[in-house]
Amino acid sequence: MSNSSNFRNAIQEAKTHALIGPNVIANALPYVGGGLVLTAVGTYGGLNVIRTNPSIFFPTFIGAMIVELILFFVARNVAEKGNKTLALPLLATYGLLSGYTLSGLVFLALRTQGVGIQGIGLAALGCGVTFIVARQIGSNLSEEDGMALTKTISLGVIALVVVCLAQFAFALFGIYTPSWLEIGISGLGVFLFVGVSVVDFYILPRSYRDDQYLPAALSMYLTYINLFVFILRLLIAINGRD
């Protein structure tokens, strides 16, 4: 859920630049794909920990989240400075940690009747379809419409981050969100990150040059990981409601 800082920076860049990286998304895609593969590896590792040593999963999950948050800012800063030699291993580590922290949700999906492996596949398919549609829409937005959508989605994502942090804090004290509210929050998350995916295709070529594909890849990676998470949360909330 680190996309909100990306949005603020991207808006500032887009206000002062026209199209400066027409090929940056194409250059970033192999790294987005690589990051998603590493995330799958991290998720597989996390699932093995849950199944074999469940008592150590929660403390390692908290530790991984803290390191992941720090690593995000460090890796993004290094990538934006163009130090690809250092940025690549940092981003690879970030992808693995992201997968590990995602494994708890995937484990819950696998145990939820009506979701399971088919629900995980559906969430992944939803991300792929969103990419195809968003590319067509976002690449053809006018300047006025693109900036308006970016600002609107940015505000929505910031609000969503606040809500999710509050959910997490309450959960630590054993207070869980009612199923109807979880459905609403997850549905809003899906809607917002579909919007983010459209914004990416508008904003990234105006924020990064063609050789700045690593920070662009990180932004796109975050978009699709978060979209996957909220689709999966929505499926779990719908199928697991009382």
Protein Blocks (a to p, Z undefined) as FASTA:
>chain_A
ZZmmmmmmmmmmmmmpccfblmlmmmmmmmmmmmmmmmmmmmmmmmmmmmmmmmlmmmmm
mmmmmmmmmmmmmmmmmmmnopaklmmmmmmmmmmmmmmmmmmmmmmmmmpghiammlmm
mmmmmmmmmmmmmmmmmmmccfklmmmmmmmmmmmmmmmmmmmmmmmmmmmnopacdfkl
mmmmmmmmmmmmmmmmmmmmmmmmmmbcfklmmmmmmmmmmmmmmmmmmmmmmmmmmmmp
ZZ
